Amino acid sequence: MRPFDQTLIFEKSTHERQASHFTFEKFEPVTLPDHLLRHDDPLLPEVSELELMRHFINMSTKNMGIETGFYPLGSCTMKYNPKINDELATLNGFIDTHPLSNDEDMQGILSIYDDTQKMLSTLTGMDTFSLNPFAGAHGEQTGLMIIKKYHEKQGNSHKNVIIVPDNAHGTNPASAVICGFKVVEIKSNPDGTVNLEALESVLDDSVAGLMLTNPNTAGVFEKDIRLIADKVHEKGGLLYYDGANLNALVGVARPADMGFDVMHINLHKTFSTPHGGGGPGSGPVGVVSSLKQFLPNPQVVFDNKQYKRVYHPDSIGRVGGFIGNTLVYLRAYVYMRSLGKEHLIEIGPRAVLNANYVKTRLKDHFNMPLKDYCMHEFVYDGLKDNSDIKTLDIAKRLLDFGIHAPTIYFPLIYKQAMMIEPTEAESLQTLDTFIEVMEHIVKEAKETPEILKTAPHHGYVKRLDEATAARHPILTYRQFKEKEVSQS
Ligand SMILES: Cc1ncc(COP(=O)(O)O)c(C=O)c1O
């Protein structure tokens, strides 16, 4: 520790030191019964405003984020969240509204709910959306519950199989199992697309549906999608679209036109929201008209006079409290409204162009399992002519240059996978800088490999033992100090 590096000291509390914050009373004070009142002071740190501010500002500089540097995390679409989204989503009228308010007092939020679901329907071709689910995986679970309820209603309870390709995101089979389905995995082609023979061999009357993401997890568009949809529909199954990769297609192609019946969108990816660390998120679920009544309750409708929350008797029920993660879909709403129709359709093509630019410029240095043009993201499978340097080493070295590592070791079908997704938000200059840094790292791999194997060198922490960190996490400063003392 440097002599005056106060930023590393977390225990800042001093008895009876405090910060002040002025509030403007907007509500009548509530008198609570004595048994609900706190009689002891809460055990909170006692710090001055200055120390408090320094603490949080210093903490914020120890992390990497989209606001500090390029963040090409494949499959996660870390696009820029324009500040206007946050400004509007934090207006008092929105953040002070209690979800238990009457419909009359929530007309603003309910109308935004309705407008957002209509915009998503226009972009995807689905009939209606529910914005209630709280994440992509939660959307999957909701969509699969709808598929289940649909088959039950048709008297087809024996349909209990969900087909999932072997390169699917892990949440797909997990969601299917949680909903009580049997998962049948099919092998995909080397480019990650569905192997039609493998699909046909498992299609029978027990099939309730097929889950697919398009473009798939290797960034390749499923060109046989109409044929696949026909085959599944012929057996009475439904098609579920995992919309986590919608960024490549938004405004260009619509999942409903490809034959999908149910889908979710990761709003926190395609429609911009700061995300990471497990949240916050929103996974709206869209359906074709024949599945509309099964959407989660409450559903938001407009009866020509006002917006209302209604409860449909055929619904799968509630999937969470209230009407979803309001402040996240509010950001998505602002994002769509501020870009407008004419600019929303530029997202996909720009994301695809940026990905192909980077992929092509670096193609001589990395193994490329998929040589053709990609969609919004692509995969390298380790350094060419250098098996000694692993993808992990390259990812760690990138941190030294202020660049967040791409997704690594996913999809699982490639041994040294490095999945890069630049997004449409980045400029040509940023992409060129990334390419230069990667070329520099390739040179280091040949000339000074030790630098890569021991990277990062300039980060807040050095290379971590990730297996131990996952199995025995130290989550608080106090635990860290105790460990330090026990080891000394
Ligand atoms: C293809 C795919 N499906 C589903 C998900 C799950 O989304 P969430 O993390 O919001 O639950 C992800 C998340 O990265 C994904 O990439």
The ligand as a MOL file (V3000), in Angstrom:
LIG
                    3D

  0  0  0     0  0            999 V3000
M  V30 BEGIN CTAB
M  V30 COUNTS 16 16 0 0 0
M  V30 BEGIN ATOM
M  V30 1 C -28.3800 -16.3140 -25.8190 0
M  V30 2 C -28.7950 -15.9140 -24.4190 0
M  V30 3 N -29.9710 -16.3700 -23.9200 0
M  V30 4 C -30.3870 -16.0320 -22.6850 0
M  V30 5 C -29.6330 -15.2190 -21.8510 0
M  V30 6 C -30.1210 -14.9430 -20.4550 0
M  V30 7 O -30.4130 -13.6050 -20.2320 0
M  V30 8 P -30.3450 -12.9830 -18.7490 0
M  V30 9 O -28.8910 -12.9200 -18.3820 0
M  V30 10 O -30.9720 -11.6280 -18.8560 0
M  V30 11 O -31.1250 -13.8750 -17.8420 0
M  V30 12 C -28.4060 -14.7240 -22.3230 0
M  V30 13 C -27.5670 -13.8640 -21.4530 0
M  V30 14 O -26.4580 -13.5060 -21.7410 0
M  V30 15 C -27.9780 -15.0610 -23.6410 0
M  V30 16 O -26.8250 -14.6080 -24.1640 0
M  V30 END ATOM
M  V30 BEGIN BOND
M  V30 1 1 1 2
M  V30 2 1 2 3
M  V30 3 2 2 15
M  V30 4 2 3 4
M  V30 5 1 4 5
M  V30 6 1 5 6
M  V30 7 2 5 12
M  V30 8 1 6 7
M  V30 9 1 7 8
M  V30 10 2 8 9
M  V30 11 1 8 10
M  V30 12 1 8 11
M  V30 13 1 12 13
M  V30 14 1 12 15
M  V30 15 2 13 14
M  V30 16 1 15 16
M  V30 END BOND
M  V30 END CTAB
M  END
